[in-house]
Amino acid sequence: MRVQTTSLPGVLMFVPDPVRDDRGFFTRTFDAVAAAEHGLDPAAFIQDSQSRSNQGVVRGLHGRRGRGEGKLVRCSSGAVHDVVVDARPESPMFGRHEVFVLDDREFRHLYIPPGMLHGFQVLTVWADVCYRIDRPHDPSEDIAVRHDDPSLGIRWPLPVTMMSERDRGAASWFELCLEVGR
C-alpha cells in the first residue's frame, strides 16, 4: 500500500495495490503498518460506520467542534466526488479545499485529520461510503457548513438530488469563521 500526501496538511491518500484475476480481485482495505509509518495510531480508530446514498445525493460538509475527529474514508461500492475543507484556524490552508474521487475500482482511502470539514456527492447510481473514526460520536459537537457556500467555491459535478434537512439548514462558512475566531 502506497501513501500519498495532498495539498492539505495532514490529509493522506492510501493507495492499495489490488490483485486482479479472472475471479475478480483481492485488495487490502486497511494496513496498520502503513498507517503507523505515516504518524497515525491504528488502535485509535474505534468506530466503523457506513452510508449508502443514491446518485446526486450530497452529504456534508460535516465536522466536529472540540478535538474534532480523524477519519479514514473509502468508497466500497460505486463512486463519490469527495471534498475536504481545511477548517483549522491555525492552518495556512484555512478555507481551502481539495477534491478526490473515491471509488470501487482504485480502492483509495482518504485520511482526514481533525479540524477538517468533509462531504461528498454520489456519482454512480448508488454508493457505499465506509468511515473508520477515531472518536465516539457526540452529537453536541457536530458542525455543518453549506455545501454550496460561495466563499468556498466548491464545484459539485452533478445537480443535487437530495440532502438532509440538517445539511440544507447548515451554517455559512462566514458563520463558522466567526465561531472559530478567524
Salt bridges, closest charged atoms under 4 A:
ASP17 OD1 - ARG2 NH1 2.93
ASP21 OD2 - ARG23 NH2 2.51
ASP31 OD2 - ARG28 NH1 2.77
ASP48 OD1 - ARG132 NE 3.09
GLU69 OE1 - ARG64 NH1 2.64
GLU69 OE2 - LYS71 NZ 3.85
ASP82 OD2 - HIS118 NE2 2.85
ASP86 OD2 - ARG88 NH2 2.82
ASP128 OD1 - ARG52 NE 2.62
GLU141 OE1 - ARG64 NH2 2.78
GLU141 OE1 - ARG135 NH2 2.98
ASP142 OD2 - HIS137 NE2 3.05
ASP148 OD1 - ARG146 NE 2.98
ASP148 OD1 - HIS147 ND1 3.94
GLU165 OE2 - ARG168 NH2 2.39
ASP167 OD1 - HIS62 NE2 2.64
GLU179 OE2 - ARG65 NE 2.72
